[in-house]
Amino acid sequence: MIKILAILLTFLSFGVLADEVCQSTDSSFVHQVCYDKERAVLRLLLKDKFYQYCGVSPAVHASLLDASSIGTFFNQYIKGRYRC
């Protein structure tokens, strides 16, 4: 229950982007991927906290979702490259 509340509070702290589309993953590290194509904003639920990345192209978003390992793709191509 506490973990669910922490996830909800983290989510609310970023706010919901108007055109954001979210989907759950099977990844043990990246639990949810949310993307706003108009703003090029990617939000990821990593373990139990949302992180926001700006300037992420639709191609990078699609590649993340198509990766054989979403966590590995995140570490190689997103982490440390897109700041808001």
C-alpha positions in Angstrom: 0.0 0.0 0.0 2.8 2.4 0.9 4.6 1.7 -2.4 1.4 2.4 -4.4 1.0 5.7 -2.5 4.6 6.6 -3.2 4.2 5.9 -6.9 1.0 8.0 -7.0 2.6 10.9 -5.2 5.6 10.8 -7.6 3.2 10.7 -10.6 1.2 13.7 -9.3 4.4 15.7 -8.6 5.1 15.7 -12.4 1.5 16.3 -13.3 -0.2 14.6 -16.2 0.8 15.8 -19.6 -2.3 16.5 -21.8 -1.3 14.4 -24.8 0.6 11.8 -22.9 0.1 8.1 -23.7 1.3 5.5 -21.1 1.9 1.8 -21.3 3.1 -0.8 -18.9 6.1 -3.0 -19.7 7.3 -6.4 -18.8 10.7 -4.9 -17.8 11.9 -5.5 -14.3 13.4 -2.0 -14.2 11.3 0.2 -16.4 7.7 -0.5 -15.3 5.9 2.1 -17.3 6.6 4.3 -20.4 4.7 7.5 -21.0 5.3 9.7 -24.0 3.9 13.1 -25.2 4.7 13.3 -28.9 3.8 17.0 -29.2 6.2 18.0 -26.4 8.7 15.3 -27.0 8.6 14.4 -23.3 9.3 10.9 -22.1 8.4 9.8 -18.6 9.5 6.5 -17.2 8.6 4.7 -14.1 11.9 3.2 -12.9 11.3 0.9 -10.0 9.0 3.1 -8.0 9.7 6.7 -9.2 8.9 8.6 -12.3 11.7 10.3 -14.2 11.1 12.8 -17.0 13.3 13.2 -20.2 12.8 16.1 -22.6 13.6 16.3 -26.3 13.1 12.6 -26.9 12.2 11.9 -30.6 9.4 9.6 -31.6 12.0 7.3 -33.1 13.8 6.9 -29.8 10.5 6.3 -28.0 9.6 3.6 -30.5 13.0 2.0 -30.3 12.8 1.9 -26.5 9.5 0.0 -26.7 10.8 -2.3 -29.4 14.1 -3.1 -27.6 14.7 -6.7 -26.5 15.8 -5.2 -23.2 14.1 -1.9 -22.3 16.4 -1.4 -19.3 19.5 -1.9 -21.4 18.2 0.5 -24.1 17.5 3.0 -21.4 21.0 2.8 -19.9 22.7 3.0 -23.3 20.6 5.6 -25.2 18.5 7.7 -22.8 20.1 7.9 -19.3 22.1 11.1 -19.0 21.3 12.3 -22.6 17.9 14.0 -22.2 17.4 16.7 -19.5 14.4 18.8 -18.9 
